Amino acid sequence: KVNGKTVSVPHFFFEIEGEYKNMDDYAKIVNKCINAPNTLVLTDNGESMITNRQSAEAKYQLMFCQLSDGSFNTEEIKRLPFYAFAPYNDATEDFLLNKINETIRDKSLFKDPIDTKEEIIDFGMLILSLDKKIIRLIDNFDFTNDIPKLVMFLDNETELTKDACYVLAFLNTIGFDIIIFTPAGLSSLNTHIEESRFNSIRLDTTNYNRTLASVKAHKPKKSGFFGKFFAF
């Protein structure tokens, strides 16, 4: 909600498997995405989004913030000793914590819905462990202009972890634009997230050895007299 009004933010969640046979075309689309404003680019299995993992004791403390319906008392979460969102804008805090409850209640998001008390606690701990770079993007969220964007390029045969898939689904619920490039087609996104909740595009061919560095280093081919004449 913004100024007491519910705002629906248009956003997308795409997985792009494989690559074009024409490397010029593939490099063009990848570079356009990674160079877009307000974009975080990652090339790992997603674990770099979760760098503030807590102890078993912290998990036990979070249990006492649960309400009878399984959701969380967000004000109680703010009092936890390991709570790390306090330095940010109050609206950011409330937005994040309320979205945790919203995601928990959404039973059509994950292949295995978050149902049991332990699963709910684990999910809450996961979101409370988000890396600062993610929180900062949310803190600077401009609903009318610069929507935060996350581009993941899965080098070689990298697969997303289950936790990473859960975080991506959460960020999509928040309103992030998300694109997953997986040249090898091995993201595992559809293993954990319902396929109706993201769009998957299959390109011409798979490549098990492609890296983002190789795409960024690619130079478009120039052919013919004018190509040679204007090459520099």
C-alpha positions in Angstrom: 0.0 0.0 0.0 1.1 3.6 -0.8 -0.6 6.4 1.1 -3.3 4.0 2.3 -4.1 2.8 -1.3 -3.3 -0.6 -2.7 -1.0 -0.3 -5.7 -0.5 -3.1 -8.2 3.0 -3.0 -9.7 3.3 -4.5 -13.2 6.3 -6.8 -13.3 7.6 -9.9 -15.0 9.3 -13.2 -14.1 11.1 -14.9 -17.0 13.3 -17.9 -17.4 15.3 -18.0 -20.7 16.7 -21.4 -21.4 19.4 -22.0 -23.9 20.8 -19.4 -26.3 20.4 -18.2 -29.9 22.5 -19.8 -32.5 23.4 -16.3 -33.6 25.6 -15.2 -30.8 25.2 -11.6 -31.8 21.5 -11.7 -31.0 22.0 -13.5 -27.7 24.7 -11.1 -26.5 22.5 -8.2 -27.4 19.6 -9.3 -25.3 21.8 -10.3 -22.3 23.7 -7.1 -22.3 20.5 -5.0 -22.6 19.2 -6.8 -19.5 22.3 -6.6 -17.3 22.8 -2.9 -18.1 19.3 -1.8 -17.3 19.0 0.8 -14.5 18.4 -0.3 -10.9 19.5 -3.9 -11.8 21.3 -6.4 -9.6 23.3 -9.0 -11.6 24.2 -12.4 -10.1 26.1 -15.4 -11.6 26.0 -17.9 -8.7 23.4 -20.4 -7.6 21.5 -17.8 -5.7 23.1 -18.3 -2.3 24.6 -14.8 -2.5 21.1 -13.4 -1.9 21.1 -15.1 1.5 24.2 -14.1 3.5 22.7 -13.3 7.0 21.8 -16.8 8.1 21.1 -17.2 11.7 21.6 -19.9 14.4 19.1 -22.6 15.6 18.6 -20.4 18.6 17.3 -17.6 16.4 14.9 -20.0 14.7 13.6 -20.9 18.1 13.1 -17.2 18.9 11.1 -16.7 15.7 8.7 -19.5 16.7 7.4 -17.2 19.5 6.3 -14.6 16.9 3.9 -17.0 15.2 0.1 -16.4 15.4 -2.5 -19.2 15.6 -3.0 -19.2 11.8 0.8 -19.7 11.2 1.5 -16.2 10.1 3.8 -13.9 12.0 3.2 -11.0 14.4 5.4 -8.5 12.5 5.8 -6.2 15.5 7.2 -9.1 17.6 9.7 -9.9 14.8 11.0 -6.3 15.1 12.0 -7.0 18.7 14.1 -10.1 17.9 17.8 -9.7 18.8 18.9 -10.8 15.4 16.4 -8.6 13.4 18.4 -6.7 10.8 15.8 -4.6 8.9 15.6 -1.9 11.6 18.1 0.6 10.0 15.9 0.9 6.9 12.8 3.0 6.3 9.8 2.0 8.5 7.7 1.5 5.4 10.3 -0.8 4.0 10.3 -2.9 7.2 6.5 -3.2 7.2 6.4 -3.9 3.5 8.9 -6.8 3.8 7.3 -8.3 6.9 3.8 -8.1 5.5 5.0 -9.7 2.3 6.4 -12.7 4.3 2.8 -13.3 5.6 1.3 -12.8 2.1 3.7 -15.4 0.6 3.0 -17.9 3.3 -0.7 -17.6 2.7 -0.3 -18.1 -1.1 -0.7 -21.9 -1.6 -0.5 -21.7 -5.4 3.1 -20.4 -5.5 5.3 -23.3 -4.6 5.2 -26.9 -5.8 5.3 -27.9 -2.2 3.2 -25.3 -0.3 4.5 -23.9 2.9 2.1 -25.6 5.3 3.7 -27.0 8.4 4.9 -24.8 11.3 8.5 -25.8 10.7 8.2 -24.9 7.0 6.8 -21.5 7.8 9.5 -20.8 10.3 12.2 -21.8 7.8 10.7 -19.5 5.2 10.5 -16.6 7.7 14.2 -17.2 8.6 15.2 -17.3 5.0 13.7 -13.9 4.2 15.1 -12.4 7.4 18.5 -13.6 6.2 18.4 -11.6 2.9 21.6 -9.9 1.9 21.9 -6.1 2.2 22.1 -5.6 -1.5 18.6 -7.1 -1.8 17.2 -5.0 1.0 18.7 -1.8 -0.4 17.0 -2.4 -3.7 13.7 -2.8 -1.8 14.4 0.3 0.3 14.8 2.3 -2.9 11.7 0.8 -4.5 10.0 3.5 -6.6 6.5 2.2 -7.4 6.0 4.8 -10.2 9.4 4.7 -11.9 12.5 2.5 -11.2 11.2 -1.0 -10.4 14.1 -3.1 -9.0 15.4 -5.7 -11.4 17.2 -8.9 -10.7 19.1 -10.7 -13.5 20.7 -14.1 -12.9 23.0 -15.6 -15.4 23.7 -19.2 -14.5 27.2 -19.9 -15.7 28.0 -23.4 -17.1 25.7 -26.0 -15.5 24.8 -24.0 -12.4 21.5 -24.9 -10.8 19.5 -22.7 -8.4 19.2 -23.9 -4.8 15.8 -24.5 -3.3 16.3 -21.5 -1.0 17.2 -19.3 -3.9 14.0 -20.3 -5.8 12.0 -19.4 -2.7 13.7 -16.0 -2.5 13.0 -15.4 -6.2 9.3 -16.2 -5.7 9.2 -13.8 -2.7 10.9 -11.0 -4.7 8.4 -11.6 -7.5 5.6 -11.2 -5.0 7.2 -7.9 -3.9 7.2 -6.7 -7.5 10.7 -7.2 -8.8 11.3 -7.7 -12.5 13.3 -11.0 -12.7 15.1 -12.7 -15.6 17.0 -16.0 -15.2 19.4 -16.8 -18.1 20.2 -20.5 -18.1 22.1 -21.4 -21.3 22.3 -25.0 -20.1 18.6 -25.1 -19.2 19.3 -26.5 -15.7 17.9 -23.8 -13.4 15.6 -26.1 -11.4 13.1 -23.2 -11.2 10.2 -25.4 -12.1 11.2 -28.0 -9.5 10.2 -25.6 -6.7 7.9 -22.9 -8.2 4.6 -23.5 -9.9 5.1 -23.1 -13.7 2.1 -20.9 -13.9 3.9 -18.2 -11.8 6.7 -17.5 -14.3 7.3 -17.5 -18.0 9.8 -19.9 -19.6 11.3 -19.4 -23.0 13.3 -22.0 -24.8 15.9 -20.7 -27.3 17.6 -22.4 -30.2 20.3 -24.5 -28.5 21.7 -25.4 -25.1 25.3 -24.6 -24.1 26.8 -26.2 -21.0 29.9 -24.1 -21.0 28.5 -20.6 -21.5 29.5 -17.9 -18.9 28.3 -14.3 -18.6 32.0 -13.2 -19.0 32.1 -14.9 -22.4 28.9 -13.1 -23.4 30.1 -9.7 -22.3 33.4 -10.3 -24.2 31.6 -11.2 -27.4 32.2 -8.8 -30.2 29.6 -8.7 -33.0 30.8 -10.0 -36.3 31.1 -7.5 -39.1 30.9 -8.7 -42.7 31.3 -7.2 -46.2 32.9 -4.0 -47.3 31.0 -1.6 -45.1 31.5 -3.9 -42.1 35.3 -3.7 -42.6 35.2 -0.1 -43.4 33.4 0.9 -40.2 35.2 -1.6 -37.9 37.2 -0.1 -35.1 
